[in-house]
Amino acid sequence: VQLVESGGGLAQAGGSLRLSCLGSGSDFDDVGAVAWFRQAPGKAREGIAAVNMNEGGRKYYSDTVKGRFTISNDDAQNTVFLEMNTLKPDDTGVYFCGAMFGINIGVGRQAMLHPGRYARWGQGTQVTVSS
């Protein structure tokens, strides 16, 4: 599986951006979940949103983005989106998408947003929010 993120850029506080994660590869059908992560300079990678294909597209959000960000997927295009609204300067960082393989049933939010469970990563896209 190969993942390519796009859509990052510069936004003002209160503004919006939409990120895309395009998946490809012969084993893409084995992907059970896709998630978005972000990493600010000097900080650990943070899971912020995930979609679980094994549970009918169940979605998970971190407390830091819940109510502002929305994850969605378009199976026909092998693409997962992250709609980001009401952006804050603290949202600044490199945003990555990750793919998890295998069957994930009854997995809680903490596990679905843990980077250690994701085996494939994109190269990342920079998001900068100015105050």
Contacts in CASP RR format, 6 or more apart in sequence:
PFRMAT RR
TARGET T0000
AUTHOR 0000-0000-0000
METHOD contacts of the structure
MODEL  1
VQLVESGGGLAQAGGSLRLSCLGSGSDFDDVGAVAWFRQAPGKAREGIAA
VNMNEGGRKYYSDTVKGRFTISNDDAQNTVFLEMNTLKPDDTGVYFCGAM
FGINIGVGRQAMLHPGRYARWGQGTQVTVSS
1 23 0 8 1.000
1 24 0 8 1.000
1 25 0 8 1.000
1 27 0 8 1.000
1 28 0 8 1.000
1 30 0 8 1.000
1 31 0 8 1.000
1 99 0 8 1.000
1 120 0 8 1.000
2 23 0 8 1.000
2 24 0 8 1.000
2 25 0 8 1.000
2 120 0 8 1.000
2 122 0 8 1.000
3 21 0 8 1.000
3 22 0 8 1.000
3 23 0 8 1.000
3 97 0 8 1.000
3 98 0 8 1.000
3 99 0 8 1.000
3 120 0 8 1.000
3 121 0 8 1.000
3 122 0 8 1.000
4 21 0 8 1.000
4 22 0 8 1.000
4 23 0 8 1.000
4 24 0 8 1.000
4 122 0 8 1.000
4 123 0 8 1.000
5 19 0 8 1.000
5 20 0 8 1.000
5 21 0 8 1.000
5 95 0 8 1.000
5 96 0 8 1.000
5 97 0 8 1.000
5 122 0 8 1.000
5 123 0 8 1.000
5 124 0 8 1.000
5 125 0 8 1.000
6 19 0 8 1.000
6 20 0 8 1.000
6 22 0 8 1.000
6 125 0 8 1.000
7 17 0 8 1.000
7 18 0 8 1.000
7 19 0 8 1.000
7 20 0 8 1.000
7 125 0 8 1.000
8 17 0 8 1.000
8 19 0 8 1.000
8 95 0 8 1.000
8 125 0 8 1.000
8 126 0 8 1.000
8 127 0 8 1.000
9 17 0 8 1.000
9 125 0 8 1.000
9 126 0 8 1.000
9 127 0 8 1.000
9 128 0 8 1.000
10 128 0 8 1.000
10 129 0 8 1.000
10 130 0 8 1.000
11 17 0 8 1.000
11 87 0 8 1.000
11 127 0 8 1.000
11 128 0 8 1.000
11 129 0 8 1.000
11 130 0 8 1.000
12 87 0 8 1.000
12 129 0 8 1.000
12 130 0 8 1.000
13 87 0 8 1.000
13 88 0 8 1.000
13 89 0 8 1.000
13 129 0 8 1.000
13 130 0 8 1.000
13 131 0 8 1.000
14 85 0 8 1.000
14 86 0 8 1.000
14 87 0 8 1.000
14 88 0 8 1.000
15 85 0 8 1.000
15 86 0 8 1.000
15 87 0 8 1.000
15 129 0 8 1.000
16 83 0 8 1.000
16 84 0 8 1.000
16 85 0 8 1.000
16 86 0 8 1.000
16 87 0 8 1.000
17 84 0 8 1.000
17 87 0 8 1.000
17 127 0 8 1.000
18 81 0 8 1.000
18 82 0 8 1.000
18 83 0 8 1.000
18 84 0 8 1.000
19 36 0 8 1.000
19 81 0 8 1.000
19 82 0 8 1.000
19 84 0 8 1.000
19 95 0 8 1.000
19 97 0 8 1.000
19 125 0 8 1.000
19 127 0 8 1.000
20 79 0 8 1.000
20 80 0 8 1.000
20 81 0 8 1.000
20 82 0 8 1.000
21 34 0 8 1.000
21 36 0 8 1.000
21 79 0 8 1.000
21 80 0 8 1.000
21 81 0 8 1.000
21 82 0 8 1.000
21 97 0 8 1.000
21 98 0 8 1.000
21 122 0 8 1.000
22 77 0 8 1.000
22 78 0 8 1.000
22 79 0 8 1.000
23 78 0 8 1.000
23 79 0 8 1.000
23 99 0 8 1.000
24 78 0 8 1.000
27 101 0 8 1.000
28 78 0 8 1.000
30 101 0 8 1.000
30 102 0 8 1.000
31 53 0 8 1.000
31 99 0 8 1.000
31 100 0 8 1.000
31 101 0 8 1.000
32 52 0 8 1.000
32 53 0 8 1.000
32 54 0 8 1.000
32 99 0 8 1.000
32 100 0 8 1.000
32 101 0 8 1.000
32 102 0 8 1.000
32 103 0 8 1.000
32 104 0 8 1.000
33 50 0 8 1.000
33 51 0 8 1.000
33 52 0 8 1.000
33 53 0 8 1.000
33 54 0 8 1.000
33 99 0 8 1.000
33 100 0 8 1.000
33 104 0 8 1.000
33 112 0 8 1.000
34 50 0 8 1.000
34 51 0 8 1.000
34 53 0 8 1.000
34 73 0 8 1.000
34 80 0 8 1.000
34 97 0 8 1.000
34 98 0 8 1.000
34 99 0 8 1.000
34 100 0 8 1.000
35 47 0 8 1.000
35 48 0 8 1.000
35 49 0 8 1.000
35 50 0 8 1.000
35 51 0 8 1.000
35 60 0 8 1.000
35 71 0 8 1.000
35 97 0 8 1.000
35 98 0 8 1.000
35 100 0 8 1.000
35 112 0 8 1.000
35 113 0 8 1.000
35 118 0 8 1.000
36 47 0 8 1.000
36 48 0 8 1.000
36 49 0 8 1.000
36 50 0 8 1.000
36 69 0 8 1.000
36 71 0 8 1.000
36 80 0 8 1.000
36 82 0 8 1.000
36 95 0 8 1.000
36 96 0 8 1.000
36 97 0 8 1.000
36 98 0 8 1.000
37 45 0 8 1.000
37 46 0 8 1.000
37 47 0 8 1.000
37 48 0 8 1.000
37 95 0 8 1.000
37 96 0 8 1.000
37 97 0 8 1.000
37 98 0 8 1.000
37 115 0 8 1.000
37 118 0 8 1.000
38 45 0 8 1.000
38 46 0 8 1.000
38 47 0 8 1.000
38 48 0 8 1.000
38 91 0 8 1.000
38 93 0 8 1.000
38 94 0 8 1.000
38 95 0 8 1.000
38 96 0 8 1.000
38 127 0 8 1.000
39 45 0 8 1.000
39 46 0 8 1.000
39 93 0 8 1.000
39 94 0 8 1.000
39 96 0 8 1.000
40 92 0 8 1.000
40 93 0 8 1.000
41 93 0 8 1.000
45 96 0 8 1.000
45 115 0 8 1.000
46 62 0 8 1.000
46 64 0 8 1.000
47 62 0 8 1.000
47 113 0 8 1.000
47 114 0 8 1.000
47 115 0 8 1.000
48 61 0 8 1.000
48 62 0 8 1.000
48 64 0 8 1.000
48 65 0 8 1.000
48 69 0 8 1.000
48 113 0 8 1.000
49 59 0 8 1.000
49 60 0 8 1.000
49 61 0 8 1.000
49 62 0 8 1.000
49 65 0 8 1.000
49 69 0 8 1.000
49 70 0 8 1.000
49 71 0 8 1.000
49 82 0 8 1.000
49 113 0 8 1.000
50 59 0 8 1.000
50 60 0 8 1.000
50 71 0 8 1.000
50 112 0 8 1.000
50 113 0 8 1.000
51 57 0 8 1.000
51 58 0 8 1.000
51 59 0 8 1.000
51 60 0 8 1.000
51 71 0 8 1.000
51 72 0 8 1.000
51 73 0 8 1.000
51 80 0 8 1.000
52 58 0 8 1.000
52 59 0 8 1.000
52 60 0 8 1.000
52 104 0 8 1.000
52 107 0 8 1.000
52 112 0 8 1.000
53 73 0 8 1.000
54 102 0 8 1.000
54 103 0 8 1.000
54 104 0 8 1.000
54 105 0 8 1.000
55 104 0 8 1.000
55 105 0 8 1.000
55 106 0 8 1.000
57 73 0 8 1.000
59 71 0 8 1.000
60 108 0 8 1.000
60 109 0 8 1.000
60 112 0 8 1.000
60 113 0 8 1.000
61 67 0 8 1.000
61 69 0 8 1.000
61 71 0 8 1.000
61 109 0 8 1.000
62 113 0 8 1.000
64 90 0 8 1.000
65 84 0 8 1.000
65 91 0 8 1.000
68 84 0 8 1.000
68 85 0 8 1.000
68 86 0 8 1.000
68 87 0 8 1.000
69 82 0 8 1.000
69 83 0 8 1.000
69 84 0 8 1.000
69 85 0 8 1.000
70 82 0 8 1.000
70 83 0 8 1.000
70 85 0 8 1.000
71 80 0 8 1.000
71 81 0 8 1.000
71 82 0 8 1.000
71 83 0 8 1.000
72 80 0 8 1.000
72 81 0 8 1.000
72 83 0 8 1.000
73 79 0 8 1.000
73 80 0 8 1.000
73 81 0 8 1.000
74 80 0 8 1.000
74 81 0 8 1.000
80 97 0 8 1.000
82 95 0 8 1.000
84 91 0 8 1.000
84 127 0 8 1.000
87 127 0 8 1.000
87 129 0 8 1.000
88 129 0 8 1.000
89 129 0 8 1.000
89 130 0 8 1.000
89 131 0 8 1.000
90 129 0 8 1.000
91 127 0 8 1.000
91 129 0 8 1.000
92 127 0 8 1.000
92 128 0 8 1.000
92 129 0 8 1.000
93 126 0 8 1.000
93 127 0 8 1.000
93 128 0 8 1.000
94 124 0 8 1.000
94 125 0 8 1.000
94 126 0 8 1.000
94 127 0 8 1.000
95 124 0 8 1.000
95 125 0 8 1.000
95 126 0 8 1.000
95 127 0 8 1.000
96 121 0 8 1.000
96 122 0 8 1.000
96 123 0 8 1.000
96 124 0 8 1.000
97 121 0 8 1.000
97 122 0 8 1.000
97 124 0 8 1.000
98 118 0 8 1.000
98 120 0 8 1.000
98 121 0 8 1.000
98 122 0 8 1.000
99 118 0 8 1.000
99 119 0 8 1.000
99 120 0 8 1.000
99 121 0 8 1.000
100 117 0 8 1.000
100 118 0 8 1.000
100 119 0 8 1.000
101 119 0 8 1.000
104 112 0 8 1.000
111 117 0 8 1.000
END
